[in-house]
């Protein structure tokens, strides 16, 4: 299916746009934003790791409402983050950019985690409450309310819908279908991809027609189970081949700092591929996770900002590293075979090398589940932003769901290069809009963090009131009426902080 993709004019055009966007715009903007907020927050992504874990298990402020918990909100965002990009995407980065891509993924995750805190905190500040008790929010909402620019919020919403409903859904579906290649070499032409498309479409439809609550429940169970199982496999392979780790890390660092290779072809270098695949994987600063962060029912915006920061670490430092170590050790043991493979086939052969046929079966199931939960999370983000543009219109939402399902089916029949190029371009557009927005609004998240830190030092459970920050642009959910709900729950949560 992919053998002739390089001759496809559409692939060449999208590839050129992709390389230009990341080489000259996104790399600079991502690094600058991450470093800037790391300095301004004094390393919030490191200083508050203990708080990240504690806030993860905080109960909903008002259990009687439909709004989801902090943990469920993180699982929705993690379900979208932790997808086939953590398997096929990491393998592609290492095969194309070199083993050093892993190092640059780590670096971007650490720096980008500060941006993740800012965007998710902003999403909580300017979330809105729906009639059914659920919360909704994200960059489109904080752009409109915080900056007062409705047109820019709509532009972001459109870019996110295009990215998730088209780009990411197509890519996740393609990666799930490509996992069949090991079992069915001609899967793309003999109807197997069509069958996979039907299965994925039907299973996704069963969930997305159930609303945000069903989505969060599915991801709260599936994501942790599959993540731990996949981590267990990676840990077992790593420990079983611990003697090869020095050589694997040597290979990684030599590639990461091979500046002659980097500057000789930056678009395909370890730095570029590490940043691109790292962004696709952990989504720090991209503007996607805030859509899930806004749905959590918490007593202080900074709490969910911290929880979403933890999600970046879970994704990159654990899941991505797991995939990378499988591939790196395989590259050391069988470099000749590894050089001939890319994407999902590279991971499958690496797993087979260490675990035999049972390993191939496991990774195929894992890929399907990763893709499935990502498709669910992707739809959740897209629907939230469609509602931002049009409001509650059930008939429009129904047909939008049908269109998303058609794209999922079509994605199973796509090609490797086209699927990745389209996803990268659409992801880049929404990322640029969001980074500009959080740079403009970041001061409010910083003041919110100061308010959280002040209350923590006093030994009380942090509770946010809009009037605690002078001149804060009007927000819906942290006014006096909303405060009454939070205050009623204060005594219960204070026991945790005693």
C-alpha positions as a printed Julia matrix, in Angstrom:
498×3 Matrix{Float64}:
   0.0     0.0    0.0
   2.88    2.4    0.76
   5.44    1.41  -1.79
   4.47    4.07  -4.29
   3.45    6.75  -1.86
   6.61    8.75  -2.53
   5.52    9.32  -6.16
   2.13   10.65  -5.1
   2.03   14.45  -5.74
  -0.21   14.92  -2.67
   2.39   13.21  -0.5
   5.16   15.43  -1.92
   3.16   18.63  -1.38
   2.09   17.78   2.16
   5.63   16.66   2.97
   7.06   20.02   1.85
   4.52   21.97   3.91
   5.14   19.71   6.9
   8.93   20.21   6.82
   8.7    23.99   6.39
   6.19   24.43   9.22
   8.21   22.48  11.78
  11.69   23.61  10.7
  11.05   27.36  10.63
   8.09   27.95  12.94
   7.08   25.27  15.41
  10.46   24.19  16.76
  11.3    27.78  17.72
   7.84   28.5   19.13
   7.57   25.27  21.14
  11.01   25.59  22.7
  10.6    29.31  23.48
   7.17   28.82  25.1
   8.28   25.84  27.18
  11.45   27.53  28.42
   9.6    30.79  29.11
   6.94   29.14  31.27
   9.51   26.91  32.98
  11.31   30.08  34.1
   8.14   32.01  35.01
   6.71   29.12  37.07
  10.12   28.36  38.59
   9.93   24.82  37.29
   6.36   23.94  38.24
   6.75   20.63  36.38
   9.46   19.59  38.85
   8.58   21.44  42.07
   5.04   20.09  42.3
   5.41   16.43  41.34
   4.13   15.34  44.77
   1.05   17.54  44.36
   0.42   16.13  40.89
   0.01   12.64  42.31
  -2.12   13.8   45.26
  -4.49   15.91  43.16
  -4.93   13.05  40.71
  -7.04   11.14  43.24
  -9.13   14.03  44.51
 -12.84   13.32  44.38
 -15.31   15.46  42.47
 -16.27   18.6   44.36
 -19.98   17.83  43.97
 -20.44   14.05  43.44
 -24.12   14.47  42.61
 -23.38   16.24  39.34
 -22.56   14.62  36.0
 -19.19   16.38  35.76
 -16.26   13.97  35.8
 -13.45   13.64  38.33
  -9.89   14.87  38.01
  -8.69   11.31  37.38
 -11.32   10.68  34.71
 -10.46   13.95  32.96
  -6.8    12.97  32.88
  -7.68    9.55  31.52
  -9.65   11.15  28.67
  -6.64   13.28  27.76
  -4.24   10.37  28.3
  -6.48    8.16  26.17
  -6.0    10.64  23.34
  -2.29   11.14  24.04
  -1.51    7.45  24.48
  -2.33    6.15  21.03
  -0.63    4.33  18.2
   1.76    7.28  17.99
   3.36    5.91  21.15
   4.15    2.72  19.26
   4.33    3.39  15.52
   5.22    7.08  15.94
   8.18    6.39  18.2
   9.46    3.64  15.92
   9.15    6.0   12.92
  11.12    8.7   14.74
  13.92    6.31  15.66
  14.07    4.68  12.23
  13.94    7.95  10.28
  15.66   10.45  12.56
  17.94    8.06  14.4
  18.04    6.71  17.98
  18.78   10.21  19.28
  15.17   11.18  18.66
  14.33    9.6   22.02
  16.58   12.05  23.88
  14.9    15.03  22.21
  11.48   13.6   23.07
  12.53   13.55  26.72
  13.86   17.09  26.53
  10.69   18.43  24.9
   8.47   16.62  27.4
  10.33   18.14  30.35
  10.25   21.65  28.9
   6.78   21.31  27.37
   5.28   20.13  30.67
   5.31   23.76  31.85
   3.24   24.75  28.82
   0.88   21.86  29.58
   0.33   23.23  33.08
  -0.46   26.72  31.79
  -2.93   25.65  29.11
  -4.86   23.25  31.35
  -5.08   25.77  34.18
  -6.42   28.37  31.75
  -8.98   25.83  30.54
 -10.25   25.37  34.1
 -10.46   29.12  34.75
 -12.64   29.75  31.68
 -14.65   26.54  31.49
 -18.43   26.71  31.09
 -21.17   24.58  32.61
 -23.75   22.83  30.44
 -27.4    22.3   31.3
 -26.79   18.63  32.15
 -24.15   19.52  34.74
 -21.11   18.64  32.62
 -18.32   21.16  32.09
 -16.84   22.13  28.74
 -13.84   24.26  27.81
 -10.45   24.48  26.17
  -8.4    26.96  24.12
 -11.38   28.19  22.1
 -13.1    29.13  25.34
 -10.16   30.82  27.05
  -9.29   32.68  23.87
 -12.82   34.08  23.61
 -13.26   34.89  27.31
  -9.7    35.71  28.31
  -8.57   37.57  25.19
 -12.01   38.69  24.08
 -11.35   37.45  20.54
 -14.24   35.3   19.36
 -12.81   35.04  15.83
  -9.54   33.6   17.13
 -11.41   31.13  19.3
 -13.41   29.98  16.28
 -10.2    29.68  14.24
  -8.72   27.42  16.9
 -11.9    25.36  17.16
 -11.93   24.81  13.4
  -8.25   23.82  13.41
  -8.82   21.35  16.25
 -11.85   19.79  14.57
  -9.83   19.36  11.36
  -6.86   17.96  13.26
  -8.71   15.46  15.42
 -11.74   14.53  13.34
  -9.71   14.24  10.12
  -5.93   14.11  10.7
  -5.63   12.12  13.91
  -8.63    9.86  13.35
  -7.3     8.94   9.92
  -3.81    8.28  11.34
  -4.95    6.21  14.32
  -7.19    4.11  12.1
  -4.37    3.61   9.58
  -1.91    2.52  12.27
  -4.45    0.06  13.66
  -5.01   -1.42  10.21
  -1.28   -1.58   9.44
  -0.83   -3.87  12.45
  -2.48   -6.54  10.28
   0.45   -6.51   7.85
   2.39   -9.1    9.84
  -0.47  -11.59   9.62
  -1.84  -10.55   6.23
   0.88   -9.11   3.94
  -1.67   -7.96   1.34
  -4.17   -6.69   3.95
  -4.62   -3.38   2.1
  -5.98   -5.03  -1.04
  -7.71   -8.23   0.07
 -10.45   -6.68   2.2
  -8.84   -7.08   5.65
  -8.43   -3.3    6.01
 -12.12   -2.88   5.2
 -13.06   -5.35   7.94
 -10.82   -3.5   10.42
 -12.47   -0.24   9.37
 -15.94   -1.62  10.04
 -14.96   -3.01  13.47
 -13.29    0.23  14.61
 -16.17    2.32  13.29
 -18.86    0.3   15.05
 -17.02    0.15  18.38
 -16.33    3.89  18.29
 -19.97    4.62  17.45
 -21.14    2.68  20.51
 -19.2     5.05  22.77
 -19.42    8.47  21.12
 -23.21    8.32  21.02
 -23.1     7.9   24.81
 -21.53   11.28  25.66
 -18.55   12.49  27.69
 -19.44   10.4   30.74
 -19.29    7.12  28.83
 -16.06    8.22  27.13
 -14.41    8.97  30.48
 -15.55    5.67  32.0
 -14.2     3.63  29.08
 -10.85    5.42  29.16
 -10.62    5.24  32.96
 -10.52    1.45  32.67
  -8.94    0.69  29.31
  -6.1     3.24  29.39
  -4.54    2.18  32.73
  -4.85   -1.53  31.99
  -3.31   -1.41  28.53
  -0.66    1.1   29.6
   0.53   -1.06  32.5
   0.52   -4.2   30.35
   2.58   -2.47  27.66
   4.97   -1.05  30.27
   5.39   -4.52  31.73
   6.43   -5.87  28.34
   8.93   -3.06  27.81
  10.36   -3.48  31.31
  10.72   -7.21  30.86
  12.57   -6.81  27.55
  14.78   -4.1   29.03
  15.73   -6.1   32.14
  16.21   -9.31  30.15
  18.72   -7.49  27.95
  20.22   -5.19  30.56
  23.71   -5.96  29.31
  22.88   -4.24  26.03
  21.66   -1.02  27.62
  25.07    0.73  27.69
  25.4     0.18  23.94
  21.79    1.25  23.34
  22.23    4.49  25.32
  25.57    5.13  23.64
  23.82    4.79  20.28
  21.11    7.2   21.43
  23.44    9.93  22.72
  25.78    9.67  19.72
  22.8    10.21  17.43
  21.26   12.96  19.58
  24.41   15.09  19.42
  25.57   14.28  15.91
  25.44   17.94  14.88
  26.91   17.31  11.45
  23.98   15.02  10.63
  21.51   17.36  12.31
  22.5    20.47  10.4
  23.1    18.52   7.23
  19.44   17.53   7.03
  17.52   19.19   9.85
  14.04   18.26   8.55
  14.84   14.56   8.94
  17.17   14.83  11.94
  16.85   13.28  15.38
  16.01   16.7   16.81
  13.19   17.37  14.37
  11.71   13.88  14.51
  12.01   13.85  18.3
  10.11   17.13  18.56
   7.46   16.19  15.98
   6.74   12.72  17.3
   7.08   13.93  20.89
   4.48   16.65  20.26
   2.16   14.18  18.56
   2.56   11.82  21.5
   2.37   14.04  24.62
   0.52   17.03  23.04
   2.14   19.49  25.5
   1.23   23.0   24.4
  -0.81   21.79  21.47
  -4.17   22.81  22.91
  -5.84   19.4   22.97
  -5.52   18.29  26.62
  -7.16   21.51  27.94
 -10.43   20.33  26.37
 -10.39   17.36  28.76
  -8.91   19.33  31.66
 -11.88   21.73  31.58
 -14.35   18.91  32.2
 -13.0    18.04  35.66
 -14.94   19.1   38.75
 -12.18   20.43  41.03
 -11.92   23.16  43.66
  -8.97   25.01  42.09
  -7.87   25.41  38.44
  -4.2    24.78  39.28
  -5.08   21.3   40.54
  -6.1    20.1   37.11
  -3.15   21.94  35.58
  -0.85   19.84  37.75
  -2.7    16.62  36.95
  -2.44   17.24  33.21
   1.27   17.95  33.63
   1.63   14.48  35.14
  -0.07   13.06  32.05
   2.79   14.41  29.89
   5.27   12.45  31.99
   3.17    9.29  31.87
   3.0     9.51  28.11
   6.6    10.38  27.22
   8.77    9.22  30.1
   7.01    5.88  30.47
   4.95    4.81  27.43
   7.19    6.34  24.74
  10.36    5.21  26.49
   8.92    1.71  26.68
   8.45    1.63  22.9
  11.83    3.23  22.29
  13.72    0.71  24.42
  12.09   -2.18  22.56
  13.31   -0.72  19.28
  16.72    0.44  20.53
  17.69   -2.95  21.96
  16.47   -4.58  18.74
  18.63   -2.14  16.73
  21.65   -3.2   18.78
  20.98   -6.92  18.44
  19.84   -7.05  14.82
  20.79   -3.79  13.07
  20.51   -5.25   9.57
  16.83   -6.17   9.99
  15.99   -3.0   11.91
  17.31   -0.81   9.08
  14.82   -2.3    6.63
  11.72   -1.59   8.75
   9.71    1.44   9.87
   6.56    2.24  11.83
   4.41   -0.58  13.15
   6.28   -3.44  11.39
   9.5    -2.33  13.14
   7.87   -2.57  16.58
   6.23   -5.89  15.74
   9.5    -7.46  14.61
  11.27   -6.08  17.69
   8.67   -7.68  19.96
   8.81  -10.94  18.02
  12.6   -10.95  18.38
  12.27  -10.9   22.18
   8.92  -12.58  22.9
   8.13  -14.71  19.85
   4.71  -15.03  18.26
   2.88  -14.36  21.53
   4.6   -10.97  21.58
   3.28  -10.18  18.1
  -0.23  -11.07  19.22
   0.08   -8.88  22.32
   1.37   -5.87  20.39
  -1.4    -6.23  17.8
  -4.05   -6.2   20.52
  -2.31   -3.27  22.23
  -2.26   -1.3   18.98
  -5.97   -1.86  18.49
  -6.79   -0.73  22.04
  -4.45    2.26  21.82
  -6.11    3.29  18.57
  -9.6     2.73  19.95
  -9.16    4.89  23.06
  -7.46    7.58  20.97
 -10.36    7.68  18.53
 -12.73    8.12  21.47
 -10.66   10.93  23.0
 -10.24   12.56  19.58
 -13.99   12.68  19.04
 -14.56   14.14  22.51
 -12.24   17.06  21.72
 -13.77   17.67  18.29
 -17.37   17.67  19.55
 -16.57   20.11  22.35
 -15.14   22.58  19.85
 -18.01   22.12  17.42
 -20.39   23.08  20.23
 -18.26   26.16  20.86
 -18.89   27.33  17.29
 -22.54   26.32  16.82
 -23.94   25.75  20.31
 -26.13   22.78  21.21
 -27.64   21.51  17.94
 -28.48   17.81  18.29
 -29.1    17.23  14.58
 -25.77   18.8   13.61
 -23.97   16.78  16.31
 -25.57   13.6   14.98
 -24.32   14.17  11.43
 -20.92   15.27  12.71
 -20.62   11.93  14.48
 -21.49   10.14  11.25
 -18.8    12.09   9.36
 -16.2    11.24  12.03
 -17.08    7.57  11.74
 -16.72    7.71   7.93
 -13.24    9.25   8.34
 -12.25    6.47  10.75
 -13.31    3.89   8.2
 -11.43    5.7    5.39
  -8.31    5.97   7.56
  -7.91    2.21   7.55
  -7.46    2.44   3.77
  -4.99    5.36   3.8
  -1.2     5.35   3.17
   1.74    5.76   5.56
   3.27    9.04   4.33
   0.0    10.81   3.57
  -1.53    9.9    6.94
   1.48   11.22   8.88
   1.89   14.38   6.75
  -1.75   15.43   7.06
  -1.76   14.8   10.81
   1.47   16.77  11.29
   0.24   19.78   9.3
  -3.16   20.02  11.01
  -1.52   19.48  14.4
   0.97   22.26  13.65
  -1.74   24.79  12.75
  -3.7    24.33  15.98
  -0.49   24.26  18.01
   0.63   27.66  16.64
  -2.72   29.28  17.5
  -2.71   27.82  21.02
   0.89   28.76  21.8
   0.23   32.37  20.81
  -2.86   32.36  23.04
  -1.19   30.91  26.15
   1.72   33.32  25.81
  -0.83   36.16  25.89
  -2.9    34.68  28.74
  -0.17   32.97  30.73
  -0.04   35.67  33.42
  -3.47   34.59  34.71
  -2.35   30.98  35.09
   0.78   32.19  36.9
  -1.34   34.22  39.34
  -3.6    31.19  39.78
  -0.55   29.09  40.66
   0.52   31.72  43.2
  -2.96   31.54  44.78
  -2.72   27.73  44.94
   0.76   27.87  46.5
  -0.33   30.45  49.09
  -3.18   28.25  50.29
  -1.01   25.13  50.35
   1.5    26.94  52.57
  -1.35   27.73  54.96
  -2.08   24.01  55.21
  -5.55   24.18  53.66
  -7.1    22.59  50.59
  -6.75   25.22  47.84
 -10.08   26.66  46.71
 -10.28   29.25  43.95
 -12.45   32.36  43.9
 -12.44   34.57  40.81
 -12.08   37.71  42.91
  -8.8    36.4   44.33
  -7.09   37.63  41.15
  -7.68   41.35  40.54
  -8.8    42.29  37.02
  -9.24   38.66  35.96
 -11.4    38.66  32.8
 -14.94   37.45  33.55
 -15.35   33.7   33.93
 -18.51   31.65  34.4
 -17.65   28.95  36.89
 -15.69   30.62  39.69
 -18.15   33.33  40.72
 -20.15   33.49  43.97
 -22.75   30.86  42.97
 -20.06   28.38  41.98
 -18.12   29.13  45.16
 -21.05   27.99  47.3
 -20.76   24.47  45.89
 -17.02   24.38  46.49
 -17.2    25.82  50.0
 -19.73   23.18  51.04
 -17.18   20.5   50.22
 -14.2    22.3   51.79
 -14.28   20.56  55.18
 -14.25   17.09  53.64
 -11.17   17.76  51.53
  -9.28   19.6   54.26
  -8.82   16.26  56.02
  -6.52   15.2   53.18
  -4.26   18.18  53.8
  -4.23   17.99  57.58
